[in-house]
Amino acid sequence: MSSVTSSWRQRRQASRTRRAVDAAVARTSSPAMRDELLTLANSSQFNNVLR
């Protein structure tokens, strides 16, 4: 697989993940859950995907 295809797939995955996190934050009703989702999104597990 070419590096162009690989980087394109990584960018698509990051975009998908970012949209999913944004949608979850928008749907949540409690500030505590919003904080938890933002903490999760900022964790190292997701930072690698969102770069």
Backbone bond lengths (Angstrom), bond angles and torsions (degrees), N, CA, C in turn:
res aa  C-N    CA-C-N  psi(-1)  N-CA   C-N-CA  omega(-1)  CA-C   N-CA-C  phi
1 M - - - 1.451 - - 1.527 108.07 -
2 S 1.290 115.70 137.46 1.460 119.11 -177.88 1.522 110.57 -74.38
3 S 1.307 114.88 157.32 1.462 119.39 179.50 1.526 111.00 -67.77
4 V 1.324 117.19 -28.04 1.468 120.34 177.53 1.526 109.78 -65.21
5 T 1.320 116.38 -45.68 1.462 120.76 179.03 1.520 110.63 -64.26
6 S 1.307 116.24 -41.30 1.457 120.99 179.82 1.529 111.12 -62.81
7 S 1.313 117.44 -46.35 1.469 119.63 -179.40 1.529 110.61 -68.19
8 W 1.331 117.94 -34.43 1.457 121.25 177.25 1.529 110.24 -63.20
9 R 1.330 116.41 -44.30 1.469 120.06 178.36 1.523 111.51 -64.07
10 Q 1.318 117.29 -39.02 1.465 120.33 178.01 1.524 110.77 -64.15
11 R 1.318 116.99 -41.94 1.473 120.22 178.80 1.523 110.97 -65.39
12 R 1.332 116.91 -39.86 1.473 119.88 177.40 1.520 111.13 -63.46
13 Q 1.333 116.78 -42.70 1.463 120.69 179.14 1.522 110.40 -64.02
14 A 1.316 117.47 -42.21 1.464 121.24 178.75 1.523 110.35 -62.53
15 S 1.309 116.52 -42.09 1.465 120.98 179.36 1.523 111.01 -64.51
16 R 1.331 116.47 -43.28 1.462 121.50 177.94 1.526 110.96 -61.51
17 T 1.320 115.87 -44.48 1.460 120.67 -179.49 1.521 110.66 -64.90
18 R 1.323 116.48 -43.80 1.467 120.94 179.73 1.527 110.65 -61.48
19 R 1.332 117.18 -43.42 1.469 120.45 178.42 1.524 111.38 -64.09
20 A 1.321 117.25 -39.45 1.467 121.01 179.50 1.523 110.96 -64.97
21 V 1.323 116.88 -42.41 1.467 120.46 178.51 1.527 109.80 -65.82
22 D 1.322 117.33 -44.24 1.468 120.87 178.58 1.526 111.31 -59.95
23 A 1.319 116.76 -42.24 1.463 120.60 179.52 1.525 111.06 -66.34
24 A 1.317 117.18 -40.49 1.465 120.66 179.37 1.523 110.81 -65.40
25 V 1.326 117.15 -40.64 1.467 120.89 177.95 1.528 109.70 -64.66
26 A 1.319 117.52 -39.91 1.465 120.85 -179.91 1.528 111.89 -67.62
27 R 1.333 117.71 -32.95 1.470 121.34 -177.66 1.519 113.22 -80.14
28 T 1.313 117.49 -25.41 1.467 119.38 -173.72 1.526 111.04 -68.46
29 S 1.318 115.37 146.32 1.462 119.34 -176.91 1.520 112.76 -102.11
30 S 1.313 117.55 -19.90 1.460 118.31 -176.42 1.529 111.41 -107.15
31 P 1.322 116.23 141.81 1.468 120.09 177.36 1.532 112.38 -60.94
32 A 1.325 116.78 -32.70 1.466 119.73 -179.81 1.528 110.88 -65.27
33 M 1.322 116.78 -43.10 1.463 119.97 179.05 1.521 110.30 -67.35
34 R 1.328 116.90 -37.93 1.465 120.75 177.52 1.527 109.81 -60.35
35 D 1.338 116.17 -43.84 1.469 120.27 178.16 1.522 111.29 -62.78
36 E 1.332 116.75 -40.71 1.466 120.26 178.71 1.524 111.37 -63.04
37 L 1.320 116.78 -43.10 1.464 120.46 179.40 1.525 111.27 -64.96
38 L 1.323 116.81 -41.00 1.463 119.79 178.53 1.522 111.07 -67.15
39 T 1.332 116.91 -37.43 1.466 120.46 176.50 1.521 110.13 -63.63
40 L 1.317 116.23 -43.73 1.461 121.01 177.97 1.525 110.70 -61.92
41 A 1.318 116.87 -44.18 1.465 120.82 -179.46 1.525 111.50 -63.92
42 N 1.316 117.20 -30.85 1.464 120.83 -179.03 1.522 113.25 -89.74
43 S 1.330 116.95 -1.83 1.461 119.65 179.51 1.524 110.19 -69.69
44 S 1.298 116.25 162.17 1.466 120.66 -177.34 1.529 111.65 -63.41
45 Q 1.319 117.57 -28.12 1.466 120.90 179.44 1.529 110.47 -60.25
46 F 1.326 117.50 -42.66 1.457 120.77 -178.39 1.517 112.49 -90.60
47 N 1.316 117.73 -23.70 1.463 119.22 178.92 1.514 111.12 -61.90
48 N 1.329 117.44 -34.93 1.463 120.02 178.20 1.519 111.10 -65.51
49 V 1.323 117.37 -33.88 1.460 121.36 179.81 1.520 110.67 -77.85
50 L 1.325 117.14 -36.87 1.458 120.93 -172.63 1.520 114.10 -84.97
51 R 1.288 119.37 -0.54 1.469 120.70 179.87 1.484 112.43 -74.61
